[in-house]
Amino acid sequence: MVNDSPKLVQTYSLKHCSQRHADYRRSLQRTMTDIQQGKSSRMSLNQSQTLCGKVSRQLQHFKWRDIFTWQLLKTLLMGQGLSALICGTAVTSQFLASDYHLDVPMLQSFINYTLLFFTYTTVLLFRKGDGNILQILKTNWWKYILLGLADVEANYTVVKAYQYTTLTSIQLLDCFIIPVIMILSWFFLKARYRIIHYVAVCVCLAGVGAMVGADLLAGRDQGSTSNILLGDGLVILSATLYAVSNVCQEYTVKNRSGVEFLGMLGLFGTLISGIQLGVLEHAQLARIQWTWQIALLLSGFALCMYTLYSCMPLVMKLTSATAVNLSLLTADLFSLFCGLFLFQYSFSGLYIVSLVVIMVGFIMFNTVPTPNPTPESVGEERGYENQAAEFDEDGQVGSAITVSCEHQEKDKEETDSRGRTQTLETRGCACISSAEL
C-alpha cells in the first residue's frame, strides 16, 4: 500500500490537470464566441458610421485645388465665351426673321466663310514648305472638300429643321451630337473615357432636360409640326455632320494647326455655300430691301460667327471636341436670358437649375482628363525618338523606363596610311533618363 501511494497521487494530479485544461479550453471558446458576437453587433450598428467616417476622412484629405485649377477655370470661361457667341448669332437671326422677315441661312453662312477665306486662306498662301496651301491641296484636297461639305450642310439642315418640327424636338435631338462625337473620338482619335465622363455627360443632358421642361411649362414650344419626322431627321443629320466636323477639327488642330483647318474650311466652305446660295436662295436675295438695320444685323451675325470659328480651335486644343460641345449646351440658356429682355419671354426657375446642372456636369467631365495618345508630331517637334515617352496631365515628359542605346559606338582610334592616329567622333544615341510622372 505504501508503494502504491505515489501512483495514486500521480494519477490524481494527471486527472486534475486534464480537467483544468478542459475547463480552460471551454472558457476560451466562450470568450471567443462573445468577442465575435460583440463584433458582429457593433459592425451592424456602426456600419453606416464607418462609411460616413471614411467619406469624411477622404473629404478632409481631399485637395480641392487639384480640381479647381486655373486650367479648368480658363477652359470654363472660354467655353462659355463660345456659348455667348452662339447666343449672339441666335439673337441676330431672331431679329432678322421676326422684324424683317428675312430667312437666308445660306447668305449668312456664305459671309462667314468668305471672312475665313480672306484671313486664314490668305495666310496659307504666303506660307512656305509643307504649310503652303498648294502642298496641302496636293495631299489632302479631297478630305477638306468633305469637311467643308459637312460643315456647310450642318449649318443649313439645322435651320431648315425649324420649318418642320418644334423647338423642343430640336433642343433635345441636337444633344445627339455628344454621343456621336464620343463614338468617333473613340475610334478615330483613340480617346478612352472613364466612368466619370459618362456620368458627367448624363448630368449635362439632365440639365438640358430641365431647360426643355421649363420651355414646355412656359409655353415656348415654338416651331412647326407640318412634318415632324422630316424635321427630326434633319436635326439628327445636322448633329451627325457637326460631330464629324468637330472631330476633324480636333485632329487637325492637335496634329497640324488651327490656321490650316480654318484656311481650308474658308476655301471650300466659300465655294460650296456660294454654289448653294445661288441655287436655293437667289429669289430671296432679289427681294431683299436693304436697309442699314438689315446690314447691321447681318454684320453682327457674321462677326459673332467669325469669332466663334476663330476661337474654337484654341478651346479645342486645350480640351476636346466632347468637352467643347458640353460647354455649348448653355448657349440656348443664354439665348433665353436675352429673350427675357428682348422678346418678353417668361422666366422660370428651372432655367437657373438647368444652368447649374450643366456647369456641374462640365466640371465633372474636365476633372479627369481623357487618356489620348500623343500627337504624331510631338516626337518630331521635340526631337525625341523614344516611343515609350508619354505626356502626363501637365504636359511634362515622363517615362518609367530608362531608354538606352542598343548599339553605341565608342571612340576609336584609326591609323592612317602615314601611321598617324585619328580619333573618330563619338556617335552615341541620345538617352532619356527616367523621370517621375
C-alpha positions in Angstrom: 0.0 0.0 0.0 2.8 2.3 0.8 4.4 1.7 -2.6 1.1 2.4 -4.4 0.5 5.8 -2.8 2.8 7.7 -5.3 1.0 6.2 -8.2 -2.4 7.3 -6.8 -1.0 10.8 -6.3 0.3 10.9 -9.8 -2.9 9.6 -11.3 -4.9 12.2 -9.3 -2.7 15.0 -10.4 -3.0 14.0 -14.1 -6.7 13.9 -13.9 -6.8 17.2 -12.1 -4.5 18.8 -14.8 -6.6 17.4 -17.7 -9.8 18.7 -16.1 -8.3 22.2 -15.6 -7.1 22.1 -19.2 -10.6 21.2 -20.4 -12.1 24.0 -18.3 -9.6 26.5 -19.7 -10.5 25.5 -23.3 -14.2 25.8 -22.7 -13.7 29.3 -21.1 -11.5 30.3 -24.0 -14.1 29.2 -26.5 -16.9 31.1 -24.6 -14.7 34.2 -24.7 -14.0 34.0 -28.4 -17.7 33.4 -29.1 -18.6 36.5 -27.0 -16.0 38.6 -28.9 -17.3 37.5 -32.3 -20.9 38.3 -31.3 -19.9 41.6 -30.0 -18.0 42.4 -33.2 -20.9 41.4 -35.4 -23.4 43.5 -33.4 -21.1 46.5 -33.4 -20.5 46.1 -37.1 -24.2 46.1 -37.8 -24.7 49.2 -35.7 -21.7 51.2 -36.8 -21.5 50.2 -40.5 -23.1 53.5 -41.6 -20.9 55.4 -39.2 -17.8 53.7 -40.5 -18.8 54.6 -44.1 -19.5 58.2 -43.2 -16.2 58.3 -41.3 -14.4 57.1 -44.4 -16.1 59.6 -46.6 -15.4 62.4 -44.1 -11.7 61.4 -43.8 -11.4 61.4 -47.6 -13.0 64.8 -47.8 -10.7 66.1 -45.1 -7.6 65.0 -47.0 -9.1 65.9 -50.4 -7.3 68.7 -52.2 -9.9 70.9 -54.0 -7.1 72.8 -55.6 -6.3 69.7 -57.7 -9.8 70.0 -59.3 -10.5 73.8 -59.4 -7.3 74.7 -61.2 -6.5 77.7 -63.4 -6.7 75.3 -66.4 -10.2 74.3 -65.6 -11.3 77.9 -64.9 -9.8 79.1 -68.2 -11.5 76.2 -70.1 -14.8 77.0 -68.4 -14.6 80.7 -69.2 -13.6 80.1 -72.8 -16.3 77.6 -73.3 -19.0 80.0 -72.0 -17.5 82.7 -74.3 -18.2 80.4 -77.2 -21.8 79.9 -75.9 -22.2 83.7 -75.7 -21.1 84.0 -79.4 -23.7 81.4 -80.4 -26.2 83.3 -78.4 -25.3 86.4 -80.5 -25.9 84.6 -83.7 -29.3 83.3 -82.4 -30.4 86.8 -81.3 -29.5 88.5 -84.6 -31.1 85.7 -86.6 -34.3 86.1 -84.5 -34.4 89.8 -85.2 -33.9 89.2 -88.9 -36.7 86.6 -89.0 -39.3 88.3 -86.7 -38.8 92.0 -87.5 -37.7 91.9 -91.2 -39.0 88.5 -92.3 -35.6 87.7 -93.7 -34.7 84.0 -93.8 -31.5 83.5 -95.7 -29.3 81.0 -93.8 -27.0 80.3 -96.8 -26.3 84.0 -97.2 -25.3 84.2 -93.5 -23.1 81.2 -93.8 -21.5 82.5 -97.0 -20.5 85.8 -95.4 -18.8 83.8 -92.5 -16.9 81.5 -94.9 -15.8 84.5 -97.0 -14.3 86.2 -94.0 -12.5 83.0 -93.1 -11.2 82.8 -96.7 -9.8 86.3 -96.8 -8.0 85.9 -93.5 -6.8 82.3 -92.9 -6.6 81.1 -96.5 -4.5 84.2 -97.4 -2.1 83.2 -94.6 -1.8 79.8 -96.1 -0.9 81.4 -99.5 2.2 83.1 -98.0 3.4 80.1 -96.0 6.4 78.1 -97.1 7.1 74.4 -97.1 4.5 71.8 -96.1 2.3 74.5 -94.6 1.7 76.2 -98.0 -1.8 75.8 -99.5 -0.5 74.1 -102.6 1.3 71.4 -100.7 -1.8 70.9 -98.6 -4.1 70.6 -101.6 -1.7 68.1 -103.2 -2.2 65.6 -100.5 -5.4 66.4 -98.6 -7.7 68.2 -101.0 -10.5 65.6 -101.0 -10.5 65.4 -97.2 -11.1 69.1 -96.9 -13.8 69.1 -99.5 -15.7 66.5 -97.5 -15.0 68.6 -94.3 -16.3 71.8 -95.9 -19.4 70.0 -97.2 -20.2 68.5 -93.8 -19.8 71.9 -92.1 -21.9 73.8 -94.6 -24.7 71.3 -94.7 -24.7 71.0 -90.9 -25.5 74.7 -90.6 -28.1 74.6 -93.3 -30.0 71.5 -92.1 -30.5 72.7 -88.5 -32.0 75.9 -89.8 -34.2 74.1 -92.2 -35.5 71.8 -89.4 -37.3 74.7 -87.8 -39.8 74.6 -90.7 -40.9 71.1 -90.0 -40.6 70.3 -86.2 -40.9 72.0 -82.9 -38.3 73.8 -80.8 -38.4 71.2 -78.1 -37.5 68.4 -80.5 -34.6 70.4 -81.9 -33.3 71.1 -78.4 -33.5 67.5 -77.4 -32.2 65.9 -80.6 -29.4 68.4 -81.0 -27.8 66.7 -78.0 -27.3 63.7 -80.3 -24.0 65.3 -81.3 -22.4 64.4 -78.0 -22.7 60.6 -78.2 -21.7 60.7 -81.9 -18.6 62.7 -81.0 -17.7 60.3 -78.3 -18.0 57.3 -80.6 -16.0 59.0 -83.4 -13.3 60.1 -80.9 -13.1 56.5 -79.6 -12.5 55.0 -83.0 -10.5 57.7 -84.8 -8.8 59.8 -82.1 -8.3 56.8 -79.8 -9.9 58.6 -76.8 -10.6 56.5 -73.8 -13.4 57.6 -71.5 -13.8 56.7 -67.9 -17.0 56.2 -65.8 -16.9 59.8 -64.5 -17.0 61.1 -68.1 -20.2 59.1 -68.9 -21.7 60.3 -65.6 -20.8 63.9 -66.5 -22.4 63.6 -69.9 -25.6 62.3 -68.3 -25.6 65.2 -65.8 -25.3 67.7 -68.6 -28.1 66.0 -70.6 -30.3 66.1 -67.4 -29.7 69.9 -67.4 -30.9 70.1 -70.9 -34.0 68.2 -69.9 -34.7 70.7 -67.2 -34.3 73.5 -69.8 -36.8 71.8 -72.2 -39.2 71.2 -69.3 -39.1 74.9 -68.4 -39.8 75.8 -72.1 -42.9 73.5 -72.0 -44.1 75.0 -68.8 -43.7 78.5 -70.2 -45.5 77.6 -73.4 -42.5 78.2 -75.6 -42.9 75.1 -77.8 -42.5 77.1 -81.0 -41.9 75.9 -84.5 -43.9 73.9 -87.0 -45.5 70.5 -86.9 -46.0 70.1 -90.6 -43.7 67.2 -90.9 -42.2 66.2 -87.6 -40.5 63.1 -88.8 -38.6 65.0 -91.5 -37.7 67.8 -89.1 -36.4 65.4 -86.5 -34.4 63.6 -89.2 -32.8 66.9 -90.3 -31.8 67.6 -86.7 -30.1 64.2 -86.3 -28.4 64.7 -89.6 -27.2 68.1 -88.6 -25.9 66.8 -85.3 -24.0 64.0 -87.0 -22.4 66.3 -89.5 -21.4 68.7 -86.8 -19.8 65.8 -84.9 -17.8 64.8 -88.0 -16.7 68.4 -88.4 -15.7 68.8 -84.8 -13.7 65.6 -84.6 -11.8 66.5 -87.8 -11.2 69.9 -86.3 -9.7 68.4 -83.1 -7.5 66.1 -85.1 -6.2 68.9 -87.3 -5.7 71.3 -84.5 -3.8 68.9 -82.3 -1.7 67.3 -85.1 -1.3 70.1 -87.7 -2.5 73.7 -87.0 -5.7 75.6 -86.5 -4.8 78.1 -89.2 -4.7 75.2 -91.8 -8.1 74.0 -90.6 -9.7 77.4 -90.8 -8.0 78.3 -94.1 -9.1 75.2 -95.9 -12.6 75.4 -94.4 -12.8 79.0 -95.6 -11.7 78.0 -99.1 -14.1 75.1 -99.7 -16.8 76.5 -97.4 -17.0 79.6 -99.6 -17.2 77.6 -102.8 -19.9 75.2 -101.5 -22.0 77.8 -99.8 -21.7 80.1 -102.7 -23.0 77.5 -105.1 -25.8 76.5 -102.8 -26.7 80.2 -102.2 -27.1 80.8 -105.9 -29.2 77.7 -106.4 -31.5 77.9 -103.4 -31.8 81.5 -102.3 -31.4 83.6 -105.4 -35.1 84.5 -105.3 -34.9 85.7 -101.6 -31.8 87.7 -102.4 -33.6 89.6 -105.2 -36.5 90.5 -102.9 -34.4 91.9 -100.0 -35.0 95.6 -99.4 -31.6 96.7 -98.0 -31.6 99.0 -95.0 -29.0 99.9 -92.5 -30.7 97.8 -89.9 -30.6 94.7 -92.0 -26.9 95.4 -92.8 -26.1 95.9 -89.2 -27.8 92.6 -88.1 -26.1 90.7 -90.9 -22.8 92.2 -89.8 -23.4 91.3 -86.2 -24.2 87.8 -87.1 -21.1 87.5 -89.3 -18.9 89.0 -86.6 -20.2 86.5 -83.9 -19.9 83.5 -86.2 -16.4 84.5 -87.4 -15.2 85.0 -83.9 -16.7 81.6 -82.9 -14.9 79.8 -85.7 -11.6 81.6 -84.9 -11.7 80.9 -81.2 -13.0 77.3 -81.3 -9.6 75.8 -82.3 -8.0 77.4 -79.2 -10.5 75.8 -76.9 -10.4 72.6 -78.8 -6.6 72.4 -78.3 -7.0 72.8 -74.6 -9.7 70.2 -74.1 -11.5 68.1 -76.7 -14.5 68.1 -79.1 -16.7 66.5 -76.5 -15.8 69.0 -73.8 -16.4 71.9 -76.1 -19.9 70.7 -77.1 -20.8 70.1 -73.4 -19.9 73.7 -72.7 -22.0 74.8 -75.7 -25.2 73.3 -74.2 -25.6 76.6 -72.2 -25.9 78.6 -75.4 -29.7 78.1 -75.5 -29.9 79.2 -71.9 -28.1 82.4 -72.8 -30.5 83.0 -75.7 -33.4 82.5 -73.3 -32.0 85.0 -70.8 -31.6 87.5 -73.6 -35.1 86.8 -74.7 -36.4 87.8 -71.3 -35.5 91.3 -72.1 -35.6 91.5 -75.9 -38.6 89.2 -76.8 -40.5 89.3 -73.4 -40.1 85.6 -72.6 -41.5 84.4 -69.3 -38.9 83.4 -66.7 -38.8 80.0 -64.9 -36.6 78.9 -62.0 -35.8 75.7 -64.0 -33.5 77.8 -66.2 -31.2 78.5 -63.3 -31.3 74.9 -62.2 -30.5 73.8 -65.8 -27.5 76.2 -66.0 -26.1 75.0 -62.7 -26.6 71.3 -63.6 -24.8 71.7 -66.9 -22.0 73.6 -65.3 -21.6 70.8 -62.7 -21.5 68.2 -65.4 -18.9 70.2 -67.4 -16.7 70.5 -64.4 -17.0 66.8 -63.7 -16.0 65.9 -67.2 -12.9 68.1 -67.1 -11.7 67.0 -63.6 -10.3 63.7 -65.1 -8.6 64.1 -68.4 -9.4 61.7 -71.2 -6.4 59.5 -72.0 -5.4 60.3 -75.5 -2.3 59.1 -77.5 0.4 61.6 -78.1 0.1 63.6 -81.3 2.0 62.4 -84.3 4.1 65.5 -84.5 5.2 65.5 -80.8 8.2 63.3 -81.2 9.4 65.2 -84.3 9.0 68.7 -82.8 10.8 67.8 -79.5 13.4 65.6 -81.1 12.6 62.5 -79.1 12.9 59.1 -80.7 11.7 57.4 -77.5 8.3 55.9 -78.3 7.9 55.0 -74.6 7.9 58.6 -73.5 4.4 59.7 -72.6 2.8 63.0 -71.8 1.2 63.4 -68.4 -1.6 65.7 -67.4 0.6 68.8 -67.0 2.3 68.3 -70.4 5.6 67.1 -69.0 7.5 64.2 -70.4 7.8 61.2 -68.2 8.8 57.6 -68.6 9.1 54.7 -66.3 11.8 53.1 -68.4 15.3 54.3 -68.9 15.9 54.1 -72.6 19.4 53.0 -73.6 21.0 52.6 -76.9 21.4 49.1 -78.2 24.4 50.0 -80.3 26.5 52.8 -79.0 29.8 53.5 -80.9 32.7 54.3 -78.7 35.8 56.4 -79.6 38.1 54.5 -81.7 41.5 55.2 -83.0 42.3 54.5 -86.5 45.7 54.5 -88.0 46.0 56.1 -91.5 48.5 55.2 -94.2 51.1 57.6 -92.7 51.0 56.0 -89.3 49.1 58.7 -87.6 46.2 58.1 -85.3 42.9 59.9 -85.7 40.2 60.0 -83.2 36.8 59.3 -84.6 33.9 61.3 -83.4 31.7 59.7 -80.9 28.3 59.0 -82.2 26.0 57.9 -79.5 22.3 57.7 -79.3 20.6 60.3 -77.1 19.3 58.6 -74.0 16.4 59.9 -72.0 16.7 59.2 -68.3 13.7 58.1 -66.4 11.6 60.8 -64.8 8.8 60.7 -62.3 5.4 61.1 -63.8 
